[in-house]
């Protein structure tokens, strides 16, 4: 074990300096190069390693999508009149922005995270058993859905949750059609190979503001410009039932939705059981368990 891999050693320092830094990734992107499933092939695995994401049209059946959409509708109705901490509202309004920990509170979404085909791909990439680090529904209604600014998820998970290494990935399942018009996710392919440290200390209980609108733990504009100049931009879009998998350090973001077309996605994060959370690397205390799982 190298010094950087020891418990408590910060391999990716962020929010500690007065200017951003670009750090070379120290971890693999794909942890098992030998195919052990039949959902993706060697070319798709190589594409993920090179670009940091995979996009699947119609990954789930129409019946599965219908069941997920039914649960989503009921979940939204149930969330409008509750003050549970798992419910995050849009900045400046009472509209529901996200509902966290749906794999715990909802049996249908729990089964989604355990879906055999999904688990096969995730475990192929991450090299073995995983657990759900985070799950949520993101709502982006027509006309009023707000943006999610550019960020690397790992920067926040490392700084505020204590995720030590880059051995996690995110899955975003479209429950409405994702188009170029309704605030769909944009990615910077290849950006997962560099870690952009951020400037600004983490305030206490930062999650209460950042889940509504993130301003700490976001990259500087100069770094973003250089990343896009070097790697370009992609917007993987598709019908309801399509699935986007992306590396924990891939730079991504989405604009607001001023179209009439709603956009809702199930978002779940899988982390290797060999990469469990430590103490936060750049925060005074860890975020709550419903945001960053520590009890499983």
C-alpha positions as CSV (number, residue, x, y, z in Angstrom):
1,X,0.0,0.0,0.0
2,X,1.4,3.4,-1.0
3,X,1.4,6.3,1.4
4,X,-1.4,8.1,-0.5
5,X,-3.6,5.0,-0.1
6,X,-3.4,4.9,3.7
7,X,-6.4,5.7,5.8
8,X,-6.6,9.5,6.4
9,X,-4.0,10.5,3.8
10,X,-5.5,13.0,1.4
11,X,-4.7,12.0,-2.2
12,X,-6.8,14.7,-3.7
13,X,-6.5,17.9,-1.6
14,X,-9.2,20.5,-2.3
15,X,-10.7,23.6,-0.6
16,X,-7.3,24.1,1.1
17,X,-5.4,26.5,-1.1
18,X,-6.0,30.0,-2.4
19,X,-5.9,29.0,-6.0
20,X,-7.1,25.9,-8.0
21,X,-4.8,23.1,-9.0
22,X,-5.0,20.4,-11.6
23,X,-3.9,17.0,-10.1
24,X,-3.4,13.9,-12.2
25,X,-5.7,11.1,-11.4
26,X,-4.0,8.4,-9.2
27,X,-6.7,5.7,-9.5
28,X,-7.9,3.4,-12.3
29,X,-11.0,4.2,-14.2
30,X,-11.9,0.6,-14.9
31,X,-11.0,-1.8,-12.1
32,X,-11.6,-5.1,-13.9
33,X,-10.6,-5.3,-17.6
34,X,-11.6,-9.0,-17.9
35,X,-15.3,-9.2,-19.0
36,X,-17.4,-11.1,-16.5
37,X,-20.9,-10.1,-17.7
38,X,-22.8,-9.9,-21.0
39,X,-24.4,-6.4,-20.8
40,X,-21.5,-4.5,-22.2
41,X,-18.6,-5.5,-24.4
42,X,-14.9,-4.7,-24.6
43,X,-15.5,-1.7,-26.9
44,X,-18.0,-0.2,-24.5
45,X,-15.7,-0.8,-21.5
46,X,-12.9,0.9,-23.4
47,X,-15.1,3.8,-24.3
48,X,-16.0,4.3,-20.6
49,X,-12.3,4.2,-19.7
50,X,-11.4,6.8,-22.3
51,X,-14.4,9.2,-22.0
52,X,-15.7,8.6,-18.4
53,X,-19.3,7.7,-19.3
54,X,-21.6,5.3,-21.1
55,X,-25.0,6.0,-22.5
56,X,-27.7,3.3,-23.1
57,X,-30.9,3.8,-25.0
58,X,-33.9,1.8,-23.6
59,X,-31.8,0.2,-20.8
60,X,-35.0,-0.6,-19.0
61,X,-38.2,-2.1,-20.4
62,X,-41.4,-0.1,-21.0
63,X,-43.0,-1.9,-18.1
64,X,-40.2,-1.1,-15.7
65,X,-40.2,2.6,-16.8
66,X,-44.0,2.8,-16.3
67,X,-43.6,1.4,-12.7
68,X,-40.8,3.9,-11.9
69,X,-42.8,6.8,-13.3
70,X,-45.8,5.8,-11.3
71,X,-43.7,5.8,-8.1
72,X,-42.1,9.1,-9.0
73,X,-45.5,10.7,-9.4
74,X,-46.6,9.5,-6.0
75,X,-43.3,10.4,-4.4
76,X,-43.6,14.0,-5.7
77,X,-47.1,14.3,-4.3
78,X,-46.1,12.9,-1.0
79,X,-43.1,15.2,-0.8
80,X,-44.9,18.5,-1.4
81,X,-46.4,18.7,2.1
82,X,-43.6,17.4,4.3
83,X,-40.5,18.9,5.9
84,X,-38.4,15.7,6.1
85,X,-34.7,16.5,5.6
86,X,-34.6,14.2,2.6
87,X,-36.7,16.7,0.7
88,X,-34.7,19.5,-0.9
89,X,-36.5,22.4,-2.4
90,X,-35.6,24.8,-5.2
91,X,-33.8,28.0,-4.3
92,X,-36.4,30.8,-3.9
93,X,-39.4,28.6,-3.9
94,X,-41.2,25.6,-2.2
95,X,-41.0,23.4,-5.4
96,X,-39.4,20.0,-4.8
97,X,-35.9,19.9,-6.3
98,X,-34.7,16.5,-5.1
99,X,-35.8,13.6,-2.8
100,X,-32.9,11.8,-1.3
101,X,-32.4,8.2,0.0
102,X,-35.2,6.8,-2.2
103,X,-33.5,3.3,-2.1
104,X,-34.3,3.2,1.6
105,X,-37.8,4.7,1.6
106,X,-39.2,3.2,-1.6
107,X,-39.2,-0.5,-2.4
108,X,-39.5,0.0,-6.2
109,X,-36.4,2.3,-6.2
110,X,-34.6,-0.1,-3.9
111,X,-35.1,-2.9,-6.4
112,X,-33.9,-0.5,-9.1
113,X,-30.5,-0.1,-7.4
114,X,-30.3,-3.9,-7.2
115,X,-31.3,-4.5,-10.8
116,X,-29.1,-7.5,-12.1
117,X,-28.2,-5.8,-15.4
118,X,-27.3,-2.6,-13.7
119,X,-25.3,-4.3,-11.0
120,X,-23.4,-6.3,-13.7
121,X,-22.1,-3.2,-15.4
122,X,-21.3,-1.4,-12.2
123,X,-19.4,-4.3,-10.7
124,X,-17.5,-4.8,-13.9
125,X,-16.3,-1.3,-13.9
126,X,-15.6,-1.0,-10.2
127,X,-14.1,-4.4,-9.9
128,X,-16.4,-6.1,-7.3
129,X,-19.2,-5.6,-4.8
130,X,-20.6,-2.2,-4.3
131,X,-23.1,-0.4,-2.1
132,X,-25.4,2.7,-2.6
133,X,-23.5,5.8,-1.5
134,X,-26.4,8.0,-2.4
135,X,-29.7,7.9,-4.2
136,X,-32.2,10.6,-5.1
137,X,-34.9,11.7,-7.6
138,X,-34.1,15.0,-9.3
139,X,-37.2,16.9,-10.6
140,X,-36.7,19.6,-13.2
141,X,-40.2,20.8,-14.2
142,X,-41.0,22.8,-17.3
143,X,-40.4,26.6,-17.2
144,X,-39.0,26.6,-13.6
145,X,-36.5,23.8,-13.1
146,X,-33.2,25.3,-12.0
147,X,-29.7,24.4,-13.1
148,X,-27.1,22.1,-11.5
149,X,-23.8,24.0,-11.9
150,X,-20.6,22.4,-13.2
151,X,-18.9,20.1,-10.8
152,X,-17.1,16.8,-10.1
153,X,-19.1,14.7,-7.7
154,X,-15.9,13.2,-6.3
155,X,-14.7,16.7,-5.2
156,X,-17.7,17.0,-2.9
157,X,-17.8,13.3,-1.8
158,X,-14.1,13.5,-1.0
159,X,-14.2,16.9,0.7
160,X,-17.4,16.6,2.7
161,X,-18.1,12.8,2.9
162,X,-14.6,11.4,3.2
163,X,-14.6,9.2,0.1
164,X,-10.9,8.4,-0.1
165,X,-10.4,7.2,-3.7
166,X,-12.0,7.4,-7.2
167,X,-13.8,4.1,-7.1
168,X,-17.4,5.1,-7.5
169,X,-19.8,5.9,-10.3
170,X,-23.2,7.5,-10.9
171,X,-26.2,6.3,-12.8
172,X,-28.9,8.6,-14.1
173,X,-32.1,7.0,-15.3
174,X,-34.4,9.2,-17.4
175,X,-38.0,9.0,-16.4
176,X,-39.0,11.7,-18.9
177,X,-37.6,12.2,-22.3
178,X,-34.3,14.0,-22.1
179,X,-33.8,16.4,-25.0
180,X,-31.4,19.2,-25.9
181,X,-34.2,21.6,-24.9
182,X,-35.1,20.7,-21.3
183,X,-32.0,21.2,-19.3
184,X,-30.3,17.8,-19.8
185,X,-27.0,16.8,-18.4
186,X,-23.8,17.9,-20.2
187,X,-20.5,16.1,-19.7
188,X,-16.9,16.9,-20.5
189,X,-15.6,13.6,-21.9
190,X,-12.1,12.7,-20.7
191,X,-12.2,15.3,-17.8
192,X,-12.3,12.4,-15.3
193,X,-8.6,12.0,-15.8
194,X,-7.7,15.2,-14.0
195,X,-8.8,16.4,-10.5
196,X,-9.6,20.1,-10.3
197,X,-9.2,21.3,-6.8
198,X,-11.6,24.1,-5.6
199,X,-11.1,27.2,-3.7
200,X,-13.0,28.2,-0.5
201,X,-13.4,26.6,2.9
202,X,-16.4,24.4,3.5
203,X,-18.9,26.2,5.8
204,X,-20.6,24.3,8.6
205,X,-23.7,22.4,7.5
206,X,-22.9,23.4,4.0
207,X,-25.2,20.7,2.5
208,X,-28.3,22.7,3.6
209,X,-27.4,25.4,1.0
210,X,-25.4,23.4,-1.6
211,X,-28.2,20.9,-2.3
212,X,-30.3,23.9,-3.4
213,X,-27.6,25.8,-5.1
214,X,-23.9,24.8,-5.0
215,X,-21.3,27.6,-4.8
216,X,-18.5,26.0,-2.8
217,X,-16.9,23.0,-4.4
218,X,-17.4,24.1,-7.9
219,X,-14.5,24.6,-10.4
220,X,-13.2,28.1,-11.4
221,X,-14.2,29.4,-14.8
222,X,-10.6,29.3,-16.2
223,X,-10.3,25.6,-15.4
224,X,-13.7,24.9,-17.0
225,X,-12.8,26.8,-20.1
226,X,-9.5,24.9,-20.4
227,X,-11.2,21.5,-19.8
228,X,-13.8,22.2,-22.6
229,X,-11.2,23.5,-25.0
230,X,-9.2,20.3,-24.4
231,X,-12.0,17.7,-24.3
232,X,-15.1,19.3,-25.7
233,X,-18.7,18.9,-24.6
234,X,-21.3,16.2,-25.0
235,X,-25.0,16.0,-24.1
236,X,-26.2,12.3,-24.0
237,X,-30.0,12.5,-24.5
238,X,-32.7,9.9,-25.1
239,X,-36.1,8.7,-24.4
240,X,-37.5,7.8,-20.9
241,X,-35.8,4.6,-19.9
242,X,-32.4,5.6,-21.2
243,X,-29.5,5.3,-18.8
244,X,-26.3,7.4,-18.3
245,X,-23.4,5.9,-16.3
246,X,-20.5,8.2,-15.5
247,X,-17.3,8.2,-13.5
248,X,-17.3,10.0,-10.1
249,X,-14.7,12.6,-11.3
250,X,-16.3,13.4,-14.6
251,X,-17.0,17.1,-14.9
252,X,-20.7,17.6,-15.6
253,X,-23.6,20.1,-15.1
254,X,-27.0,21.1,-16.5
255,X,-28.7,24.4,-17.3
256,X,-32.2,25.4,-16.2
257,X,-35.3,24.1,-17.9
258,X,-37.2,27.0,-19.5
259,X,-38.9,24.7,-22.0
260,X,-42.5,23.3,-21.3
261,X,-41.0,19.8,-21.2
262,X,-40.5,18.3,-17.7
263,X,-37.3,16.3,-17.0
264,X,-37.1,13.9,-14.0
265,X,-34.3,11.4,-13.3
266,X,-33.5,8.7,-10.8
267,X,-29.9,9.3,-9.7
268,X,-27.9,6.6,-7.8
269,X,-24.3,6.4,-6.8
270,X,-22.5,3.1,-6.3
271,X,-19.2,3.0,-4.3
272,X,-16.9,0.0,-3.9
273,X,-17.1,-1.7,-0.6
274,X,-13.3,-1.3,-0.6
275,X,-13.7,2.5,-0.7
276,X,-15.8,3.2,2.3
277,X,-16.0,6.6,3.7
278,X,-13.5,8.0,6.2
279,X,-13.6,11.4,8.0
280,X,-14.2,14.3,5.6
281,X,-11.0,15.7,4.1
282,X,-12.2,19.3,3.9
283,X,-15.1,19.7,6.2
284,X,-15.6,19.9,10.0
285,X,-18.2,17.2,10.1
286,X,-19.6,14.6,7.6
287,X,-22.9,15.2,5.8
288,X,-26.0,13.3,7.1
289,X,-26.4,9.6,6.3
290,X,-29.3,10.2,4.0
291,X,-26.9,12.0,1.7
292,X,-23.8,9.9,2.2
293,X,-24.3,6.4,3.4
294,X,-22.2,5.3,6.4
295,X,-24.6,2.8,8.0
296,X,-24.5,0.1,5.4
